[in-house]
Amino acid sequence: MSGKLPNKKIVGAKQTLKALKQATAKIVYVAKDADKKVTQPIIDLCNEAKVELVIVESMQELGRLCGIDVGASAACILKD
């Protein structure tokens, strides 16, 4: 995966979970190396809500895609 995520995005597990609950998430990204206690509820909600889920190799890569200098366990692109 290369480039960056679009501007209408949310970075972080709590905010991603909130967007999923509010049905505003279009595509969700989860880092493969993130703590499962953090990411599993997000993955479960994606499956329930039939939201596209993309697994990214690492938290570092996801952070970079989001344009931040630290790792991110989860992020999402918001619906228009």
All heavy atoms as a GROMACS GRO file, in nm:
protein
  592
    1MET      N    1   0.084  -0.117   0.000
    1MET     CA    2   0.000   0.000   0.000
    1MET      C    3   0.089   0.124   0.000
    1MET      O    4   0.185   0.131   0.073
    1MET     CB    5  -0.088  -0.005   0.126
    1MET     CG    6  -0.194   0.098   0.128
    1MET     SD    7  -0.300   0.080   0.271
    1MET     CE    8  -0.421  -0.029   0.203
    2SER      N    9   0.057   0.219  -0.081
    2SER     CA   10   0.140   0.339  -0.087
    2SER      C   11   0.053   0.463  -0.085
    2SER      O   12  -0.068   0.455  -0.095
    2SER     CB   13   0.225   0.337  -0.213
    2SER     OG   14   0.143   0.338  -0.326
    3GLY      N   15   0.117   0.578  -0.074
    3GLY     CA   16   0.043   0.703  -0.074
    3GLY      C   17  -0.009   0.738   0.063
    3GLY      O   18   0.048   0.700   0.164
    4LYS      N   19  -0.120   0.809   0.063
    4LYS     CA   20  -0.183   0.851   0.188
    4LYS      C   21  -0.333   0.830   0.179
    4LYS      O   22  -0.389   0.822   0.071
    4LYS     CB   23  -0.155   0.999   0.215
    4LYS     CG   24  -0.016   1.026   0.264
    4LYS     CD   25  -0.003   1.169   0.312
    4LYS     CE   26   0.133   1.192   0.372
    4LYS     NZ   27   0.150   1.328   0.418
    5LEU      N   28  -0.396   0.824   0.295
    5LEU     CA   29  -0.541   0.813   0.300
    5LEU      C   30  -0.601   0.950   0.269
    5LEU      O   31  -0.539   1.053   0.294
    5LEU     CB   32  -0.586   0.765   0.438
    5LEU     CG   33  -0.536   0.626   0.480
    5LEU    CD1   34  -0.591   0.592   0.618
    5LEU    CD2   35  -0.576   0.520   0.382
    6PRO      N   36  -0.725   0.953   0.219
    6PRO     CA   37  -0.790   1.082   0.190
    6PRO      C   38  -0.804   1.169   0.315
    6PRO      O   39  -0.788   1.121   0.427
    6PRO     CB   40  -0.928   1.040   0.139
    6PRO     CG   41  -0.914   0.899   0.096
    6PRO     CD   42  -0.806   0.839   0.182
    7ASN      N   43  -0.840   1.295   0.295
    7ASN     CA   44  -0.853   1.390   0.406
    7ASN      C   45  -0.965   1.356   0.503
    7ASN      O   46  -0.954   1.383   0.621
    7ASN     CB   47  -0.871   1.532   0.354
    7ASN     CG   48  -0.741   1.588   0.298
    7ASN    OD1   49  -0.633   1.544   0.335
    7ASN    ND2   50  -0.752   1.682   0.207
    8LYS      N   51  -1.076   1.302   0.451
    8LYS     CA   52  -1.189   1.271   0.540
    8LYS      C   53  -1.164   1.138   0.609
    8LYS      O   54  -1.216   1.036   0.571
    8LYS     CB   55  -1.319   1.267   0.460
    8LYS     CG   56  -1.364   1.405   0.414
    8LYS     CD   57  -1.497   1.398   0.344
    8LYS     CE   58  -1.607   1.378   0.446
    8LYS     NZ   59  -1.740   1.391   0.387
    9LYS      N   60  -1.076   1.143   0.710
    9LYS     CA   61  -1.037   1.021   0.779
    9LYS      C   62  -1.036   1.044   0.929
    9LYS      O   63  -1.033   1.156   0.976
    9LYS     CB   64  -0.901   0.974   0.732
    9LYS     CG   65  -0.787   1.067   0.771
    9LYS     CD   66  -0.654   1.014   0.724
    9LYS     CE   67  -0.541   1.110   0.754
    9LYS     NZ   68  -0.536   1.228   0.670
   10ILE      N   69  -1.037   0.933   0.999
   10ILE     CA   70  -1.025   0.934   1.144
   10ILE      C   71  -0.911   0.840   1.178
   10ILE      O   72  -0.899   0.732   1.119
   10ILE     CB   73  -1.156   0.885   1.210
   10ILE    CG1   74  -1.262   0.993   1.196
   10ILE    CG2   75  -1.135   0.848   1.355
   10ILE    CD1   76  -1.396   0.957   1.254
   11VAL      N   77  -0.825   0.879   1.271
   11VAL     CA   78  -0.713   0.796   1.312
   11VAL      C   79  -0.728   0.761   1.459
   11VAL      O   80  -0.756   0.848   1.541
   11VAL     CB   81  -0.578   0.870   1.289
   11VAL    CG1   82  -0.462   0.781   1.328
   11VAL    CG2   83  -0.565   0.917   1.146
   12GLY      N   84  -0.711   0.634   1.490
   12GLY     CA   85  -0.719   0.588   1.628
   12GLY      C   86  -0.833   0.491   1.648
   12GLY      O   87  -0.937   0.499   1.582
   13ALA      N   88  -0.812   0.395   1.738
   13ALA     CA   89  -0.909   0.288   1.761
   13ALA      C   90  -1.041   0.341   1.818
   13ALA      O   91  -1.149   0.304   1.771
   13ALA     CB   92  -0.849   0.182   1.853
   14LYS      N   93  -1.034   0.428   1.918
   14LYS     CA   94  -1.157   0.478   1.982
   14LYS      C   95  -1.244   0.556   1.883
   14LYS      O   96  -1.365   0.536   1.876
   14LYS     CB   97  -1.124   0.568   2.102
   14LYS     CG   98  -1.079   0.492   2.222
   14LYS     CD   99  -1.051   0.587   2.338
   14LYS     CE  100  -0.990   0.512   2.454
   14LYS     NZ  101  -0.938   0.604   2.556
   15GLN      N  102  -1.180   0.642   1.806
   15GLN     CA  103  -1.255   0.724   1.709
   15GLN      C  104  -1.309   0.638   1.595
   15GLN      O  105  -1.418   0.662   1.544
   15GLN     CB  106  -1.166   0.836   1.654
   15GLN     CG  107  -1.128   0.940   1.757
   15GLN     CD  108  -1.004   0.903   1.837
   15GLN    OE1  109  -0.959   0.789   1.839
   15GLN    NE2  110  -0.947   1.001   1.905
   16THR      N  111  -1.233   0.536   1.554
   16THR     CA  112  -1.278   0.446   1.448
   16THR      C  113  -1.399   0.367   1.496
   16THR      O  114  -1.498   0.353   1.422
   16THR     CB  115  -1.164   0.350   1.405
   16THR    OG1  116  -1.056   0.429   1.353
   16THR    CG2  117  -1.210   0.253   1.300
   17LEU      N  118  -1.394   0.318   1.618
   17LEU     CA  119  -1.506   0.244   1.676
   17LEU      C  120  -1.630   0.333   1.683
   17LEU      O  121  -1.741   0.291   1.648
   17LEU     CB  122  -1.467   0.194   1.815
   17LEU     CG  123  -1.542   0.075   1.872
   17LEU    CD1  124  -1.545  -0.042   1.775
   17LEU    CD2  125  -1.480   0.032   2.003
   18LYS      N  126  -1.611   0.458   1.722
   18LYS     CA  127  -1.721   0.554   1.731
   18LYS      C  128  -1.783   0.578   1.592
   18LYS      O  129  -1.905   0.579   1.578
   18LYS     CB  130  -1.668   0.685   1.789
   18LYS     CG  131  -1.775   0.789   1.818
   18LYS     CD  132  -1.711   0.909   1.885
   18LYS     CE  133  -1.811   1.021   1.902
   18LYS     NZ  134  -1.752   1.141   1.959
   19ALA      N  135  -1.698   0.594   1.490
   19ALA     CA  136  -1.747   0.614   1.354
   19ALA      C  137  -1.826   0.493   1.305
   19ALA      O  138  -1.928   0.507   1.238
   19ALA     CB  139  -1.631   0.644   1.259
   20LEU      N  140  -1.779   0.373   1.341
   20LEU     CA  141  -1.852   0.252   1.303
   20LEU      C  142  -1.989   0.247   1.369
   20LEU      O  143  -2.089   0.215   1.305
   20LEU     CB  144  -1.772   0.127   1.342
   20LEU     CG  145  -1.663   0.085   1.244
   20LEU    CD1  146  -1.568  -0.014   1.310
   20LEU    CD2  147  -1.723   0.027   1.118
   21LYS      N  148  -1.994   0.281   1.497
   21LYS     CA  149  -2.121   0.280   1.571
   21LYS      C  150  -2.218   0.384   1.516
   21LYS      O  151  -2.339   0.365   1.519
   21LYS     CB  152  -2.096   0.302   1.721
   21LYS     CG  153  -2.033   0.182   1.787
   21LYS     CD  154  -2.003   0.208   1.934
   21LYS     CE  155  -1.939   0.086   1.997
   21LYS     NZ  156  -1.900   0.111   2.136
   22GLN      N  157  -2.164   0.494   1.464
   22GLN     CA  158  -2.248   0.601   1.408
   22GLN      C  159  -2.275   0.580   1.260
   22GLN      O  160  -2.338   0.664   1.196
   22GLN     CB  161  -2.181   0.737   1.429
   22GLN     CG  162  -2.171   0.777   1.574
   22GLN     CD  163  -2.090   0.904   1.595
   22GLN    OE1  164  -2.017   0.950   1.507
   22GLN    NE2  165  -2.102   0.962   1.713
   23ALA      N  166  -2.224   0.469   1.205
   23ALA     CA  167  -2.243   0.434   1.063
   23ALA      C  168  -2.188   0.541   0.968
   23ALA      O  169  -2.245   0.566   0.863
   23ALA     CB  170  -2.390   0.404   1.035
   24THR      N  171  -2.077   0.603   1.006
   24THR     CA  172  -2.016   0.704   0.919
   24THR      C  173  -1.886   0.654   0.855
   24THR      O  174  -1.826   0.725   0.775
   24THR     CB  175  -1.988   0.835   0.996
   24THR    OG1  176  -1.905   0.807   1.108
   24THR    CG2  177  -2.117   0.901   1.042
   25ALA      N  178  -1.842   0.533   0.891
   25ALA     CA  179  -1.718   0.478   0.835
   25ALA      C  180  -1.745   0.409   0.702
   25ALA      O  181  -1.840   0.331   0.690
   25ALA     CB  182  -1.656   0.379   0.934
   26LYS      N  183  -1.663   0.441   0.602
   26LYS     CA  184  -1.677   0.379   0.470
   26LYS      C  185  -1.579   0.262   0.455
   26LYS      O  186  -1.617   0.154   0.412
   26LYS     CB  187  -1.654   0.482   0.361
   26LYS     CG  188  -1.672   0.428   0.220
   26LYS     CD  189  -1.684   0.538   0.116
   26LYS     CE  190  -1.555   0.613   0.096
   26LYS     NZ  191  -1.560   0.706  -0.018
   27ILE      N  192  -1.453   0.285   0.488
   27ILE     CA  193  -1.349   0.181   0.483
   27ILE      C  194  -1.268   0.190   0.612
   27ILE      O  195  -1.231   0.299   0.655
   27ILE     CB  196  -1.254   0.202   0.362
   27ILE    CG1  197  -1.330   0.204   0.231
   27ILE    CG2  198  -1.148   0.091   0.359
   27ILE    CD1  199  -1.246   0.244   0.111
   28VAL      N  200  -1.243   0.075   0.673
   28VAL     CA  201  -1.168   0.072   0.798
   28VAL      C  202  -1.035   0.001   0.775
   28VAL      O  203  -1.028  -0.101   0.705
   28VAL     CB  204  -1.249   0.000   0.908
   28VAL    CG1  205  -1.165  -0.021   1.033
   28VAL    CG2  206  -1.374   0.079   0.941
   29TYR      N  207  -0.930   0.056   0.833
   29TYR     CA  208  -0.795   0.000   0.825
   29TYR      C  209  -0.752  -0.041   0.965
   29TYR      O  210  -0.767   0.037   1.059
   29TYR     CB  211  -0.696   0.103   0.770
   29TYR     CG  212  -0.727   0.147   0.630
   29TYR    CD1  213  -0.819   0.249   0.606
   29TYR    CD2  214  -0.665   0.087   0.521
   29TYR    CE1  215  -0.850   0.288   0.476
   29TYR    CE2  216  -0.695   0.126   0.391
   29TYR     CZ  217  -0.787   0.226   0.370
   29TYR     OH  218  -0.817   0.264   0.241
   30VAL      N  219  -0.700  -0.164   0.977
   30VAL     CA  220  -0.652  -0.213   1.106
   30VAL      C  221  -0.510  -0.267   1.087
   30VAL      O  222  -0.483  -0.336   0.989
   30VAL     CB  223  -0.746  -0.326   1.158
   30VAL    CG1  224  -0.687  -0.394   1.280
   30VAL    CG2  225  -0.883  -0.270   1.192
   31ALA      N  226  -0.421  -0.233   1.181
   31ALA     CA  227  -0.284  -0.282   1.175
   31ALA      C  228  -0.276  -0.425   1.226
   31ALA      O  229  -0.332  -0.457   1.331
   31ALA     CB  230  -0.193  -0.191   1.257
   32LYS      N  231  -0.206  -0.509   1.150
   32LYS     CA  232  -0.193  -0.650   1.184
   32LYS      C  233  -0.122  -0.671   1.318
   32LYS      O  234  -0.154  -0.763   1.392
   32LYS     CB  235  -0.116  -0.722   1.072
   32LYS     CG  236  -0.123  -0.872   1.079
   32LYS     CD  237  -0.029  -0.940   0.980
   32LYS     CE  238  -0.076  -0.927   0.838
   32LYS     NZ  239   0.006  -1.005   0.744
   33ASP      N  240  -0.027  -0.582   1.351
   33ASP     CA  241   0.053  -0.600   1.474
   33ASP      C  242  -0.004  -0.526   1.595
   33ASP      O  243   0.058  -0.522   1.701
   33ASP     CB  244   0.198  -0.561   1.450
   33ASP     CG  245   0.216  -0.413   1.418
   33ASP    OD1  246   0.115  -0.345   1.387
   33ASP    OD2  247   0.331  -0.365   1.421
   34ALA      N  248  -0.123  -0.470   1.581
   34ALA     CA  249  -0.185  -0.399   1.694
   34ALA      C  250  -0.244  -0.500   1.793
   34ALA      O  251  -0.274  -0.615   1.757
   34ALA     CB  252  -0.294  -0.305   1.644
   35ASP      N  253  -0.262  -0.458   1.916
   35ASP     CA  254  -0.319  -0.541   2.021
   35ASP      C  255  -0.459  -0.587   1.982
   35ASP      O  256  -0.546  -0.506   1.951
   35ASP     CB  257  -0.323  -0.460   2.151
   35ASP     CG  258  -0.364  -0.541   2.272
   35ASP    OD1  259  -0.422  -0.650   2.256
   35ASP    OD2  260  -0.336  -0.496   2.384
   36LYS      N  261  -0.482  -0.718   1.985
   36LYS     CA  262  -0.612  -0.775   1.945
   36LYS      C  263  -0.726  -0.725   2.034
   36LYS      O  264  -0.839  -0.714   1.989
   36LYS     CB  265  -0.607  -0.929   1.947
   36LYS     CG  266  -0.520  -0.986   1.838
   36LYS     CD  267  -0.585  -0.970   1.701
   36LYS     CE  268  -0.496  -1.018   1.591
   36LYS     NZ  269  -0.467  -0.919   1.490
   37LYS      N  270  -0.696  -0.695   2.161
   37LYS     CA  271  -0.800  -0.642   2.250
   37LYS      C  272  -0.853  -0.509   2.198
   37LYS      O  273  -0.967  -0.474   2.222
   37LYS     CB  274  -0.747  -0.623   2.393
   37LYS     CG  275  -0.728  -0.752   2.470
   37LYS     CD  276  -0.692  -0.724   2.614
   37LYS     CE  277  -0.557  -0.654   2.620
   37LYS     NZ  278  -0.485  -0.664   2.745
   38VAL      N  279  -0.767  -0.437   2.128
   38VAL     CA  280  -0.804  -0.307   2.073
   38VAL      C  281  -0.874  -0.322   1.938
   38VAL      O  282  -0.975  -0.257   1.911
   38VAL     CB  283  -0.678  -0.217   2.058
   38VAL    CG1  284  -0.709  -0.088   1.985
   38VAL    CG2  285  -0.618  -0.189   2.194
   39THR      N  286  -0.821  -0.410   1.854
   39THR     CA  287  -0.871  -0.419   1.717
   39THR      C  288  -0.988  -0.515   1.697
   39THR      O  289  -1.067  -0.496   1.606
   39THR     CB  290  -0.758  -0.459   1.620
   39THR    OG1  291  -0.703  -0.584   1.660
   39THR    CG2  292  -0.649  -0.353   1.617
   40GLN      N  293  -1.001  -0.617   1.782
   40GLN     CA  294  -1.106  -0.717   1.760
   40GLN      C  295  -1.247  -0.657   1.762
   40GLN      O  296  -1.328  -0.690   1.675
   40GLN     CB  297  -1.094  -0.832   1.861
   40GLN     CG  298  -1.172  -0.956   1.818
   40GLN     CD  299  -1.131  -1.009   1.681
   40GLN    OE1  300  -1.014  -1.032   1.656
   40GLN    NE2  301  -1.227  -1.024   1.591
   41PRO      N  302  -1.280  -0.566   1.856
   41PRO     CA  303  -1.414  -0.505   1.851
   41PRO      C  304  -1.439  -0.429   1.720
   41PRO      O  305  -1.551  -0.428   1.669
   41PRO     CB  306  -1.414  -0.408   1.970
   41PRO     CG  307  -1.308  -0.458   2.061
   41PRO     CD  308  -1.204  -0.522   1.973
   42ILE      N  309  -1.335  -0.368   1.666
   42ILE     CA  310  -1.347  -0.295   1.539
   42ILE      C  311  -1.372  -0.394   1.425
   42ILE      O  312  -1.463  -0.373   1.343
   42ILE     CB  313  -1.219  -0.212   1.513
   42ILE    CG1  314  -1.207  -0.101   1.618
   42ILE    CG2  315  -1.219  -0.155   1.371
   42ILE    CD1  316  -1.073  -0.031   1.620
   43ILE      N  317  -1.296  -0.502   1.423
   43ILE     CA  318  -1.313  -0.605   1.320
   43ILE      C  319  -1.453  -0.666   1.328
   43ILE      O  320  -1.520  -0.682   1.226
   43ILE     CB  321  -1.203  -0.714   1.334
   43ILE    CG1  322  -1.066  -0.653   1.302
   43ILE    CG2  323  -1.232  -0.833   1.244
   43ILE    CD1  324  -0.947  -0.739   1.341
   44ASP      N  325  -1.498  -0.696   1.449
   44ASP     CA  326  -1.632  -0.753   1.468
   44ASP      C  327  -1.740  -0.660   1.416
   44ASP      O  328  -1.833  -0.703   1.348
   44ASP     CB  329  -1.657  -0.786   1.616
   44ASP     CG  330  -1.568  -0.900   1.666
   44ASP    OD1  331  -1.510  -0.974   1.582
   44ASP    OD2  332  -1.556  -0.915   1.789
   45LEU      N  333  -1.728  -0.532   1.450
   45LEU     CA  334  -1.828  -0.434   1.405
   45LEU      C  335  -1.827  -0.416   1.253
   45LEU      O  336  -1.932  -0.399   1.192
   45LEU     CB  337  -1.803  -0.299   1.472
   45LEU     CG  338  -1.911  -0.254   1.570
   45LEU    CD1  339  -1.867  -0.132   1.648
   45LEU    CD2  340  -2.042  -0.228   1.503
   46CYS      N  341  -1.708  -0.422   1.193
   46CYS     CA  342  -1.698  -0.414   1.047
   46CYS      C  343  -1.774  -0.529   0.983
   46CYS      O  344  -1.848  -0.510   0.886
   46CYS     CB  345  -1.552  -0.419   1.002
   46CYS     SG  346  -1.465  -0.264   1.020
   47ASN      N  347  -1.755  -0.649   1.037
   47ASN     CA  348  -1.824  -0.766   0.983
   47ASN      C  349  -1.974  -0.754   1.000
   47ASN      O  350  -2.050  -0.785   0.909
   47ASN     CB  351  -1.771  -0.894   1.050
   47ASN     CG  352  -1.628  -0.923   1.010
   47ASN    OD1  353  -1.582  -0.886   0.902
   47ASN    ND2  354  -1.554  -0.989   1.098
   48GLU      N  355  -2.016  -0.708   1.117
   48GLU     CA  356  -2.159  -0.691   1.146
   48GLU      C  357  -2.222  -0.588   1.052
   48GLU      O  358  -2.329  -0.610   0.997
   48GLU     CB  359  -2.178  -0.638   1.289
   48GLU     CG  360  -2.223  -0.740   1.387
   48GLU     CD  361  -2.230  -0.680   1.526
   48GLU    OE1  362  -2.307  -0.583   1.546
   48GLU    OE2  363  -2.156  -0.729   1.614
   49ALA      N  364  -2.155  -0.475   1.037
   49ALA     CA  365  -2.210  -0.363   0.959
   49ALA      C  366  -2.177  -0.374   0.810
   49ALA      O  367  -2.214  -0.288   0.732
   49ALA     CB  368  -2.156  -0.231   1.015
   50LYS      N  369  -2.102  -0.478   0.773
   50LYS     CA  370  -2.061  -0.499   0.633
   50LYS      C  371  -1.983  -0.379   0.578
   50LYS      O  372  -2.006  -0.333   0.467
   50LYS     CB  373  -2.182  -0.530   0.545
   50LYS     CG  374  -2.265  -0.645   0.598
   50LYS     CD  375  -2.308  -0.740   0.492
   50LYS     CE  376  -2.394  -0.855   0.538
   50LYS     NZ  377  -2.361  -0.919   0.662
   51VAL      N  378  -1.890  -0.331   0.662
   51VAL     CA  379  -1.802  -0.221   0.623
   51VAL      C  380  -1.671  -0.283   0.574
   51VAL      O  381  -1.620  -0.378   0.633
   51VAL     CB  382  -1.774  -0.126   0.743
   51VAL    CG1  383  -1.669  -0.022   0.709
   51VAL    CG2  384  -1.903  -0.059   0.787
   52GLU      N  385  -1.618  -0.230   0.463
   52GLU     CA  386  -1.493  -0.282   0.408
   52GLU      C  387  -1.380  -0.270   0.509
   52GLU      O  388  -1.359  -0.165   0.569
   52GLU     CB  389  -1.457  -0.207   0.280
   52GLU     CG  390  -1.335  -0.263   0.211
   52GLU     CD  391  -1.297  -0.189   0.084
   52GLU    OE1  392  -1.380  -0.110   0.034
   52GLU    OE2  393  -1.185  -0.209   0.037
   53LEU      N  394  -1.307  -0.381   0.528
   53LEU     CA  395  -1.198  -0.385   0.624
   53LEU      C  396  -1.068  -0.416   0.549
   53LEU      O  397  -1.062  -0.511   0.470
   53LEU     CB  398  -1.224  -0.494   0.728
   53LEU     CG  399  -1.116  -0.520   0.831
   53LEU    CD1  400  -1.095  -0.398   0.921
   53LEU    CD2  401  -1.148  -0.642   0.913
   54VAL      N  402  -0.965  -0.335   0.573
   54VAL     CA  403  -0.834  -0.355   0.511
   54VAL      C  404  -0.734  -0.377   0.623
   54VAL      O  405  -0.724  -0.295   0.715
   54VAL     CB  406  -0.793  -0.232   0.426
   54VAL    CG1  407  -0.655  -0.253   0.366
   54VAL    CG2  408  -0.897  -0.205   0.318
   55ILE      N  409  -0.661  -0.488   0.615
   55ILE     CA  410  -0.557  -0.516   0.714
   55ILE      C  411  -0.424  -0.462   0.660
   55ILE      O  412  -0.384  -0.495   0.549
   55ILE     CB  413  -0.544  -0.668   0.741
   55ILE    CG1  414  -0.679  -0.728   0.785
   55ILE    CG2  415  -0.436  -0.695   0.846
   55ILE    CD1  416  -0.733  -0.678   0.916
   56VAL      N  417  -0.359  -0.378   0.741
   56VAL     CA  418  -0.232  -0.317   0.703
   56VAL      C  419  -0.122  -0.390   0.780
   56VAL      O  420  -0.143  -0.432   0.894
   56VAL     CB  421  -0.232  -0.166   0.737
   56VAL    CG1  422  -0.100  -0.101   0.703
   56VAL    CG2  423  -0.346  -0.097   0.664
   57GLU      N  424  -0.005  -0.406   0.719
   57GLU     CA  425   0.106  -0.485   0.776
   57GLU      C  426   0.144  -0.443   0.918
   57GLU      O  427   0.168  -0.528   1.001
   57GLU     CB  428   0.229  -0.472   0.687
   57GLU     CG  429   0.273  -0.592   0.608
   57GLU     CD  430   0.224  -0.730   0.648
   57GLU    OE1  431   0.280  -0.789   0.742
   57GLU    OE2  432   0.132  -0.780   0.586
   58SER      N  433   0.154  -0.312   0.944
   58SER     CA  434   0.203  -0.269   1.075
   58SER      C  435   0.140  -0.137   1.118
   58SER      O  436   0.090  -0.061   1.036
   58SER     CB  437   0.356  -0.253   1.072
   58SER     OG  438   0.390  -0.143   0.991
   59MET      N  439   0.147  -0.113   1.248
   59MET     CA  440   0.099   0.014   1.303
   59MET      C  441   0.179   0.130   1.246
   59MET      O  442   0.124   0.236   1.218
   59MET     CB  443   0.108   0.013   1.456
   59MET     CG  444   0.011  -0.082   1.522
   59MET     SD  445   0.033  -0.091   1.702
   59MET     CE  446  -0.005   0.076   1.751
   60GLN      N  447   0.310   0.108   1.227
   60GLN     CA  448   0.397   0.212   1.172
   60GLN      C  449   0.352   0.250   1.031
   60GLN      O  450   0.343   0.368   0.997
   60GLN     CB  451   0.542   0.161   1.172
   60GLN     CG  452   0.644   0.270   1.185
   60GLN     CD  453   0.625   0.357   1.309
   60GLN    OE1  454   0.602   0.306   1.418
   60GLN    NE2  455   0.633   0.486   1.293
   61GLU      N  456   0.322   0.149   0.949
   61GLU     CA  457   0.278   0.175   0.812
   61GLU      C  458   0.144   0.248   0.810
   61GLU      O  459   0.124   0.343   0.734
   61GLU     CB  460   0.267   0.044   0.732
   61GLU     CG  461   0.228   0.069   0.588
   61GLU     CD  462   0.213  -0.058   0.505
   61GLU    OE1  463   0.243  -0.168   0.555
   61GLU    OE2  464   0.171  -0.045   0.390
   62LEU      N  465   0.053   0.206   0.896
   62LEU     CA  466  -0.078   0.271   0.902
   62LEU      C  467  -0.063   0.416   0.946
   62LEU      O  468  -0.126   0.505   0.890
   62LEU     CB  469  -0.173   0.194   0.994
   62LEU     CG  470  -0.317   0.244   0.999
   62LEU    CD1  471  -0.379   0.257   0.861
   62LEU    CD2  472  -0.403   0.155   1.087
   63GLY      N  473   0.021   0.440   1.044
   63GLY     CA  474   0.047   0.578   1.088
   63GLY      C  475   0.100   0.663   0.974
   63GLY      O  476   0.057   0.776   0.953
   64ARG      N  477   0.195   0.607   0.898
   64ARG     CA  478   0.253   0.678   0.785
   64ARG      C  479   0.147   0.709   0.680
   64ARG      O  480   0.140   0.820   0.626
   64ARG     CB  481   0.367   0.594   0.724
   64ARG     CG  482   0.447   0.665   0.617
   64ARG     CD  483   0.558   0.580   0.561
   64ARG     NE  484   0.516   0.446   0.521
   64ARG     CZ  485   0.447   0.418   0.410
   64ARG    NH1  486   0.411   0.513   0.328
   64ARG    NH2  487   0.414   0.293   0.382
   65LEU      N  488   0.060   0.612   0.652
   65LEU     CA  489  -0.048   0.634   0.555
   65LEU      C  490  -0.143   0.744   0.600
   65LEU      O  491  -0.202   0.813   0.518
   65LEU     CB  492  -0.128   0.504   0.533
   65LEU     CG  493  -0.057   0.394   0.455
   65LEU    CD1  494  -0.137   0.264   0.462
   65LEU    CD2  495  -0.038   0.434   0.310
   66CYS      N  496  -0.156   0.757   0.732
   66CYS     CA  497  -0.244   0.860   0.788
   66CYS      C  498  -0.175   0.995   0.799
   66CYS      O  499  -0.237   1.094   0.839
   66CYS     CB  500  -0.294   0.816   0.925
   66CYS     SG  501  -0.401   0.673   0.919
   67GLY      N  502  -0.047   0.999   0.765
   67GLY     CA  503   0.026   1.125   0.770
   67GLY      C  504   0.072   1.164   0.908
   67GLY      O  505   0.092   1.282   0.936
   68ILE      N  506   0.088   1.064   0.998
   68ILE     CA  507   0.137   1.094   1.133
   68ILE      C  508   0.270   1.023   1.154
   68ILE      O  509   0.302   0.927   1.085
   68ILE     CB  510   0.035   1.057   1.243
   68ILE    CG1  511   0.002   0.907   1.239
   68ILE    CG2  512  -0.091   1.142   1.229
   68ILE    CD1  513  -0.088   0.861   1.352
   69ASP      N  514   0.348   1.071   1.251
   69ASP     CA  515   0.482   1.018   1.275
   69ASP      C  516   0.486   0.901   1.373
   69ASP      O  517   0.592   0.850   1.405
   69ASP     CB  518   0.574   1.129   1.327
   69ASP     CG  519   0.600   1.234   1.221
   69ASP    OD1  520   0.599   1.199   1.101
   69ASP    OD2  521   0.619   1.351   1.258
   70VAL      N  522   0.371   0.862   1.424
   70VAL     CA  523   0.365   0.749   1.518
   70VAL      C  524   0.275   0.641   1.460
   70VAL      O  525   0.202   0.664   1.363
   70VAL     CB  526   0.313   0.795   1.657
   70VAL    CG1  527   0.412   0.889   1.723
   70VAL    CG2  528   0.177   0.860   1.645
   71GLY      N  529   0.279   0.525   1.521
   71GLY     CA  530   0.196   0.415   1.474
   71GLY      C  531   0.048   0.437   1.506
   71GLY      O  532   0.013   0.513   1.596
   72ALA      N  533  -0.036   0.369   1.430
   72ALA     CA  534  -0.181   0.375   1.454
   72ALA      C  535  -0.236   0.233   1.448
   72ALA      O  536  -0.199   0.156   1.359
   72ALA     CB  537  -0.249   0.462   1.350
   73SER      N  538  -0.320   0.196   1.543
   73SER     CA  539  -0.378   0.062   1.543
   73SER      C  540  -0.495   0.052   1.446
   73SER      O  541  -0.520  -0.053   1.387
   73SER     CB  542  -0.422   0.022   1.684
   73SER     OG  543  -0.511   0.118   1.736
   74ALA      N  544  -0.566   0.163   1.428
   74ALA     CA  545  -0.682   0.164   1.339
   74ALA      C  546  -0.706   0.303   1.283
   74ALA      O  547  -0.666   0.403   1.342
   74ALA     CB  548  -0.807   0.116   1.414
   75ALA      N  549  -0.773   0.306   1.169
   75ALA     CA  550  -0.811   0.431   1.105
   75ALA      C  551  -0.928   0.402   1.012
   75ALA      O  552  -0.953   0.286   0.979
   75ALA     CB  553  -0.696   0.490   1.026
   76CYS      N  554  -1.001   0.506   0.973
   76CYS     CA  555  -1.109   0.484   0.878
   76CYS      C  556  -1.127   0.605   0.788
   76CYS      O  557  -1.091   0.716   0.823
   76CYS     CB  558  -1.238   0.447   0.947
   76CYS     SG  559  -1.320   0.579   1.035
   77ILE      N  560  -1.182   0.577   0.673
   77ILE     CA  561  -1.223   0.682   0.579
   77ILE      C  562  -1.372   0.701   0.600
   77ILE      O  563  -1.448   0.604   0.609
   77ILE     CB  564  -1.192   0.642   0.433
   77ILE    CG1  565  -1.040   0.628   0.416
   77ILE    CG2  566  -1.248   0.744   0.336
   77ILE    CD1  567  -0.999   0.574   0.283
   78LEU      N  568  -1.413   0.826   0.610
   78LEU     CA  569  -1.554   0.857   0.635
   78LEU      C  570  -1.634   0.862   0.506
   78LEU      O  571  -1.582   0.897   0.401
   78LEU     CB  572  -1.564   0.991   0.709
   78LEU     CG  573  -1.496   0.996   0.845
   78LEU    CD1  574  -1.499   1.138   0.899
   78LEU    CD2  575  -1.559   0.899   0.943
   79LYS      N  576  -1.762   0.831   0.520
   79LYS     CA  577  -1.853   0.843   0.405
   79LYS      C  578  -1.864   0.990   0.366
   79LYS      O  579  -1.849   1.079   0.449
   79LYS     CB  580  -1.993   0.791   0.443
   79LYS     CG  581  -1.996   0.643   0.469
   79LYS     CD  582  -2.135   0.600   0.513
   79LYS     CE  583  -2.140   0.452   0.541
   79LYS     NZ  584  -2.269   0.411   0.600
   80ASP      N  585  -1.894   1.014   0.239
   80ASP     CA  586  -1.910   1.152   0.192
   80ASP      C  587  -2.036   1.216   0.246
   80ASP      O  588  -2.133   1.154   0.271
   80ASP     CB  589  -1.913   1.154   0.039
   80ASP     CG  590  -1.777   1.114  -0.019
   80ASP    OD1  591  -1.675   1.144   0.046
   80ASP    OD2  592  -1.776   1.053  -0.125
   0.00000   0.00000   0.00000
